Amino acid sequence: MMVNLHAFLDASTENGPGTRAVIWVQGCTLACPGCFNPDTHDLAIRQAISTHDLAAHLLALSNIEGITISGGEPFLQAALLAELCAIMQQHDRGVIVFSGFTYDQLIQANRPDWNALLAVTDLLIAGPFVQAEACDLALRGSRNQTLHFLSGRYAAYREQFDHEANSVEIMIDETGQVTMTGFPSMLIAPESPGLKM
């Protein structure tokens, strides 16, 4: 089986502590109004990559503290991502996962694949984006979204994340392609032209 990947970034400083690789998976059934990544919703295969190849690429990035997985909805590919995250943790890389499902939904479902991904997640940001509750809280797009420190790895950041504002980073590559990442919902409309999220 292959991970259905939407996009990948080798280095970001706005998707969790330190420098992180960011993986945006393809496919989401939640369709939150105002979602900043609507191009990730289609369930069709965009770019298929094995967990082995993805892990090898990530482990070759010696400057990263860990990985952040967003989407799309990571828990639609939970079993494969659990394999990937287990490899990352074996090599002392931290794992942050964003989900549009609430923490209660993820726990109460008691699905083996979801439980497996939760078991190898250090920090979970859970809950759907709710446009009416849009905010600038760190790592959250709306106030209903919750942070769950599932290991001690990022526990020291708990207070910082409760008081720190969101931020964005904008990168321009050698071809002129602009990539914006982080949490720009307070700064720019999702339909703005010329930006790749």
C-alpha positions in Angstrom: 0.0 0.0 0.0 1.1 3.5 -0.8 0.5 6.8 1.0 -1.6 9.2 -1.1 0.5 12.4 -0.8 -0.7 15.9 -1.7 2.5 17.9 -1.0 5.7 17.8 0.9 8.1 20.4 2.4 11.6 19.5 3.5 11.9 22.2 6.1 9.4 24.5 7.9 9.6 26.5 11.1 5.9 27.3 11.3 4.3 23.8 11.8 5.5 23.0 15.2 8.7 23.3 17.3 12.0 23.5 15.5 12.6 22.8 11.9 10.2 20.2 10.6 9.4 18.3 7.4 5.7 18.7 6.6 3.6 16.1 4.8 0.2 17.0 3.4 -1.8 13.9 2.7 -4.4 13.8 -0.1 -8.1 13.0 0.8 -10.6 14.4 3.2 -14.3 13.7 3.7 -15.0 16.4 6.3 -15.2 19.3 3.9 -15.0 22.0 6.6 -16.4 25.3 5.2 -13.4 27.8 4.8 -10.8 25.0 4.9 -7.5 26.5 3.9 -6.4 23.4 1.9 -9.5 22.5 -0.2 -7.2 21.0 -2.9 -6.5 18.2 -0.5 -10.1 17.0 -0.3 -10.3 14.8 -3.4 -9.8 11.2 -2.6 -8.3 10.3 -6.0 -4.6 9.4 -6.0 -2.4 12.5 -6.4 1.0 11.1 -5.7 1.5 7.6 -4.4 4.7 6.9 -2.3 5.6 3.9 -0.2 6.2 4.4 3.6 9.7 3.0 3.0 10.6 5.6 0.4 9.0 8.4 2.4 10.8 7.4 5.6 14.1 7.2 3.7 13.7 10.7 2.4 12.7 12.0 5.8 15.6 10.3 7.6 18.1 11.8 5.1 17.0 15.3 6.3 19.5 15.7 9.1 18.4 19.2 10.1 14.8 18.4 11.1 13.5 17.9 14.7 10.6 15.9 13.4 7.6 15.7 11.1 4.2 17.3 10.9 1.4 15.6 9.1 -1.6 17.6 7.8 -3.9 17.3 4.9 -6.3 16.3 3.9 -7.2 14.0 6.8 -4.4 11.9 8.0 -6.6 9.4 9.8 -8.1 8.3 6.5 -4.6 6.8 5.9 -3.9 5.9 9.5 -2.4 2.5 9.2 0.3 3.6 6.7 1.0 6.8 8.5 1.4 4.8 11.8 4.1 2.8 10.1 5.9 5.9 9.0 5.6 7.6 12.3 6.9 4.6 14.2 10.0 4.7 12.0 10.4 8.4 12.7 10.2 7.9 16.5 12.7 5.0 16.3 15.1 7.6 15.0 14.2 10.2 17.6 12.1 12.4 15.4 9.0 14.0 16.9 5.6 13.5 15.3 2.8 16.1 15.1 -0.5 15.2 13.5 -3.4 17.4 12.6 -6.9 15.9 12.3 -10.3 17.3 11.6 -11.8 14.7 13.8 -12.2 15.6 17.5 -10.1 13.8 20.1 -13.3 12.1 21.4 -14.2 10.8 18.0 -10.8 9.3 17.5 -10.7 7.7 20.9 -14.3 6.5 21.0 -14.1 4.9 17.5 -11.6 2.5 19.0 -10.3 1.6 15.5 -7.1 -0.4 15.4 -5.6 1.8 12.7 -6.5 5.1 14.4 -5.2 3.7 17.7 -1.9 2.8 16.0 -1.4 6.3 14.7 -2.3 7.9 18.0 0.2 5.6 19.7 3.1 7.1 17.6 1.9 10.7 17.7 3.6 13.1 20.2 1.2 16.0 19.6 -2.2 15.8 18.1 -4.2 18.9 17.0 -7.8 17.7 16.8 -11.1 19.1 15.6 -12.7 20.5 12.5 -12.0 24.0 11.3 -15.0 26.2 12.2 -15.0 29.4 10.3 -17.1 31.3 12.9 -14.4 30.5 15.5 -11.4 31.4 13.4 -8.5 32.5 15.7 -4.8 33.2 15.8 -3.9 30.7 18.5 -0.7 28.7 17.9 -1.2 25.6 15.7 -4.9 26.2 15.5 -7.2 27.6 12.8 -10.2 27.9 15.1 -10.9 28.0 18.8 -12.6 24.7 19.0 -9.5 22.8 17.9 -7.6 21.2 20.8 -4.0 20.2 21.6 -3.3 16.8 23.0 0.2 16.0 24.2 0.2 12.3 23.8 3.8 11.9 24.9 6.1 14.1 27.0 8.2 15.3 23.9 6.5 18.6 23.5 4.9 19.1 26.9 7.2 22.0 27.7 5.5 23.9 24.9 2.0 23.7 26.4 2.0 27.1 27.9 3.7 28.7 25.0 1.1 27.3 22.6 -1.7 28.7 24.7 -0.3 32.2 24.5 1.6 32.3 21.2 -0.1 33.6 18.1 -0.1 31.8 14.7 2.4 32.8 12.1 3.1 32.0 8.5 6.2 31.5 6.3 6.3 32.3 2.6 8.9 30.6 0.4 9.7 31.4 -3.2 11.7 28.7 -5.1 14.0 29.2 -8.1 11.1 28.9 -10.5 9.1 31.6 -8.8 6.6 29.2 -7.2 5.3 30.7 -4.0 4.5 28.4 -1.1 2.7 29.6 2.0 2.6 27.5 5.1 1.7 27.9 8.7 -1.7 29.4 9.7 -2.5 32.2 7.3 -6.3 32.1 7.7 -6.3 35.4 9.6 -4.1 37.1 6.9 -5.3 36.0 3.5 -8.4 34.5 1.9 -8.1 30.9 0.8 -9.1 31.7 -2.8 -6.3 34.2 -3.3 -4.6 33.5 -6.6 -1.0 32.5 -7.1 -0.4 30.7 -3.9 0.3 27.1 -3.4 -0.7 25.8 0.0 
